[in-house]
Amino acid sequence: MAAGAPRIFVSHLAGVPVFDPNGDQVGRVSDLVAMLRVGGRPPRLLGMVVEVLSRRRIFVPMTRITGVESGQVITTGVVNMRRFEQRPTERLVLGELLDRRVRLVTEGTAGEEVTVLDVAIQQLPARRDWEIDKVFVRRGKGGALRRKGEALTVDWSAVTGFSLEEEGQGAESLVATFERLRPADLANVLHHLSPKRRGEVAAALDDDRLADVLEELPEDDQIEILGKLKEERAADVLEAMDPDDAADLLSELPEEDKERLLTLMRPDDAADVRRLMAYEERTAGGLMTTEPIVLRPDATVADALARVRQRDLSPALAAQVYVCRPPDETPTGKYLGTVHFQRLLRDPPFTLVGALLDSDLPPLAPDTALPAVTSYLAAYNMVAAPVVDESGSLLGAVTVDDVLDHLLPEDWRETEFHAEEEPVHGTG
């Protein structure tokens, strides 16, 4: 934990108001949602359950929360108003963790039984992730209202009775065991599970994690998993996927199913996907993502580097920024040129990106065929390339990983490419 990072006991958050950036109240904190992990590791805090003014309980991810202060919580203002539904791997912190009887760990063994009075959360340094790192317990058999027994604050690892069992066979334990796998490796594991087991694990993953994994799965597995999800959940997962991958997946579904899911998606996300589906699959337009880094010419190198550092970006998309006239969302205003990551590292932070353009690099047209896209990336030693329409607007960017997806054999995801790897237990 970073020195000076605030630690907050969750009991202080119960019922506090939640505001948007404009100061308007969204609702009040009803509970917090955490995911338990194996091996005594601190649970990851996924988000907050917020009761909005209509009495509906919604889920607000921690990535949408910009401030947790005394007496208030601040959000980005962008929240999903669908009713909160708890998933198998999730625990309600106030409703399920407090007042629990757990045991203190003494010299590696479970010892004295204690009662949980509170738990504390803290944000990890240089990340948006939050963890439950401390537990406030009382010795003796008395609960929170009893005065007997000494109260003390201990590390999460100093108690047992919360964490998942390593040898458990439920999807909960399986998901926790796979938590540190890369999406491609987790996709490989899921592919080799039985359909029933695969569905259980997919249902237990959070939306962002499942979206990342779906992007790495063979087409048949993608369709199977998506078909087992409730339609509202399926739409949420499609929104979390890269638009080009979501478009590829939806294009394989029957027309009726495709339209129903697109209707359930947020209008902006659905519009991006529909636009991509209008292009032929093996063209620059069909391959591109609509979410590259776009900056105006008066943005600085410091602004560009801040965007490049976003942890959700793939290395290929983070390799360069595209400078355009407003609007900044694709399709943008006039495309002016590209600034490569290495150039950003060589110039002072206050330099305007408009002065650093590589304007000699020709962009791709959306109807450029796959072989020409491949030759372009190879000829210019690029890992991504801009796609620009006839009016000069940036439509998106084609990355080398999407090109490779279409150059490799169709069954390449099903091929074992790891020479040696440790066996994964509990996958039967």
ChimeraX attribute file (.defattr): number of C-alpha atoms within 10 A of each C-alpha:
attribute: neighborCount
match mode: 1-to-1
recipient: residues
	/A:1	13
	/A:2	10
	/A:3	6
	/A:4	6
	/A:5	11
	/A:6	14
	/A:7	15
	/A:8	18
	/A:9	17
	/A:10	17
	/A:11	15
	/A:12	14
	/A:13	22
	/A:14	16
	/A:15	16
	/A:16	17
	/A:17	20
	/A:18	24
	/A:19	20
	/A:20	18
	/A:21	13
	/A:22	10
	/A:23	11
	/A:24	12
	/A:25	18
	/A:26	19
	/A:27	23
	/A:28	23
	/A:29	23
	/A:30	21
	/A:31	24
	/A:32	24
	/A:33	26
	/A:34	22
	/A:35	24
	/A:36	22
	/A:37	22
	/A:38	19
	/A:39	14
	/A:40	18
	/A:41	15
	/A:42	21
	/A:43	21
	/A:44	19
	/A:45	23
	/A:46	21
	/A:47	20
	/A:48	26
	/A:49	24
	/A:50	27
	/A:51	22
	/A:52	18
	/A:53	11
	/A:54	7
	/A:55	10
	/A:56	14
	/A:57	22
	/A:58	21
	/A:59	24
	/A:60	23
	/A:61	17
	/A:62	20
	/A:63	14
	/A:64	16
	/A:65	21
	/A:66	15
	/A:67	15
	/A:68	15
	/A:69	13
	/A:70	10
	/A:71	12
	/A:72	17
	/A:73	22
	/A:74	21
	/A:75	23
	/A:76	15
	/A:77	18
	/A:78	11
	/A:79	15
	/A:80	13
	/A:81	13
	/A:82	12
	/A:83	13
	/A:84	16
	/A:85	11
	/A:86	13
	/A:87	14
	/A:88	15
	/A:89	23
	/A:90	20
	/A:91	20
	/A:92	17
	/A:93	20
	/A:94	19
	/A:95	13
	/A:96	11
	/A:97	18
	/A:98	21
	/A:99	18
	/A:100	17
	/A:101	18
	/A:102	19
	/A:103	21
	/A:104	22
	/A:105	16
	/A:106	11
	/A:107	8
	/A:108	8
	/A:109	11
	/A:110	15
	/A:111	14
	/A:112	13
	/A:113	19
	/A:114	24
	/A:115	23
	/A:116	23
	/A:117	22
	/A:118	22
	/A:119	24
	/A:120	20
	/A:121	20
	/A:122	19
	/A:123	21
	/A:124	13
	/A:125	12
	/A:126	8
	/A:127	10
	/A:128	13
	/A:129	15
	/A:130	20
	/A:131	20
	/A:132	25
	/A:133	20
	/A:134	22
	/A:135	24
	/A:136	19
	/A:137	29
	/A:138	25
	/A:139	18
	/A:140	16
	/A:141	13
	/A:142	14
	/A:143	20
	/A:144	16
	/A:145	7
	/A:146	10
	/A:147	11
	/A:148	13
	/A:149	14
	/A:150	10
	/A:151	17
	/A:152	11
	/A:153	16
	/A:154	15
	/A:155	15
	/A:156	22
	/A:157	17
	/A:158	17
	/A:159	25
	/A:160	19
	/A:161	15
	/A:162	18
	/A:163	20
	/A:164	22
	/A:165	18
	/A:166	15
	/A:167	12
	/A:168	13
	/A:169	13
	/A:170	17
	/A:171	22
	/A:172	23
	/A:173	24
	/A:174	26
	/A:175	20
	/A:176	21
	/A:177	22
	/A:178	16
	/A:179	15
	/A:180	10
	/A:181	11
	/A:182	13
	/A:183	20
	/A:184	16
	/A:185	16
	/A:186	21
	/A:187	23
	/A:188	19
	/A:189	16
	/A:190	21
	/A:191	18
	/A:192	13
	/A:193	14
	/A:194	12
	/A:195	13
	/A:196	10
	/A:197	17
	/A:198	20
	/A:199	20
	/A:200	19
	/A:201	23
	/A:202	22
	/A:203	23
	/A:204	21
	/A:205	21
	/A:206	15
	/A:207	20
	/A:208	15
	/A:209	18
	/A:210	22
	/A:211	24
	/A:212	20
	/A:213	22
	/A:214	28
	/A:215	20
	/A:216	19
	/A:217	22
	/A:218	17
	/A:219	16
	/A:220	11
	/A:221	18
	/A:222	19
	/A:223	16
	/A:224	13
	/A:225	20
	/A:226	22
	/A:227	14
	/A:228	15
	/A:229	15
	/A:230	11
	/A:231	16
	/A:232	13
	/A:233	18
	/A:234	20
	/A:235	22
	/A:236	19
	/A:237	22
	/A:238	28
	/A:239	22
	/A:240	17
	/A:241	21
	/A:242	19
	/A:243	24
	/A:244	26
	/A:245	23
	/A:246	25
	/A:247	25
	/A:248	18
	/A:249	19
	/A:250	23
	/A:251	15
	/A:252	14
	/A:253	14
	/A:254	9
	/A:255	10
	/A:256	8
	/A:257	14
	/A:258	15
	/A:259	15
	/A:260	12
	/A:261	18
	/A:262	19
	/A:263	12
	/A:264	16
	/A:265	22
	/A:266	13
	/A:267	11
	/A:268	10
	/A:269	18
	/A:270	22
	/A:271	14
	/A:272	21
	/A:273	26
	/A:274	19
	/A:275	16
	/A:276	26
	/A:277	20
	/A:278	11
	/A:279	16
	/A:280	15
	/A:281	20
	/A:282	17
	/A:283	21
	/A:284	32
	/A:285	30
	/A:286	25
	/A:287	32
	/A:288	28
	/A:289	26
	/A:290	24
	/A:291	17
	/A:292	25
	/A:293	20
	/A:294	24
	/A:295	24
	/A:296	20
	/A:297	19
	/A:298	15
	/A:299	15
	/A:300	20
	/A:301	24
	/A:302	18
	/A:303	16
	/A:304	24
	/A:305	17
	/A:306	10
	/A:307	16
	/A:308	21
	/A:309	11
	/A:310	11
	/A:311	11
	/A:312	8
	/A:313	15
	/A:314	12
	/A:315	15
	/A:316	17
	/A:317	20
	/A:318	22
	/A:319	18
	/A:320	26
	/A:321	24
	/A:322	26
	/A:323	29
	/A:324	25
	/A:325	17
	/A:326	17
	/A:327	14
	/A:328	17
	/A:329	17
	/A:330	19
	/A:331	19
	/A:332	19
	/A:333	19
	/A:334	18
	/A:335	25
	/A:336	18
	/A:337	22
	/A:338	25
	/A:339	22
	/A:340	16
	/A:341	16
	/A:342	10
	/A:343	14
	/A:344	21
	/A:345	12
	/A:346	9
	/A:347	14
	/A:348	11
	/A:349	15
	/A:350	11
	/A:351	16
	/A:352	19
	/A:353	27
	/A:354	20
	/A:355	11
	/A:356	18
	/A:357	19
	/A:358	16
	/A:359	13
	/A:360	8
	/A:361	12
	/A:362	14
	/A:363	19
	/A:364	24
	/A:365	19
	/A:366	24
	/A:367	16
	/A:368	16
	/A:369	18
	/A:370	19
	/A:371	13
	/A:372	13
	/A:373	23
	/A:374	16
	/A:375	11
	/A:376	17
	/A:377	17
	/A:378	12
	/A:379	9
	/A:380	10
	/A:381	9
	/A:382	16
	/A:383	18
	/A:384	24
	/A:385	27
	/A:386	26
	/A:387	27
	/A:388	24
	/A:389	18
	/A:390	8
	/A:391	9
	/A:392	17
	/A:393	20
	/A:394	32
	/A:395	27
	/A:396	29
	/A:397	26
	/A:398	28
	/A:399	25
	/A:400	19
	/A:401	15
	/A:402	17
	/A:403	22
	/A:404	11
	/A:405	14
	/A:406	13
	/A:407	14
	/A:408	10
	/A:409	10
	/A:410	11
	/A:411	9
	/A:412	12
	/A:413	18
	/A:414	13
	/A:415	9
	/A:416	9
	/A:417	8
	/A:418	7
	/A:419	5
	/A:420	7
	/A:421	6
	/A:422	5
	/A:423	7
	/A:424	11
	/A:425	13
	/A:426	14
	/A:427	19
	/A:428	10
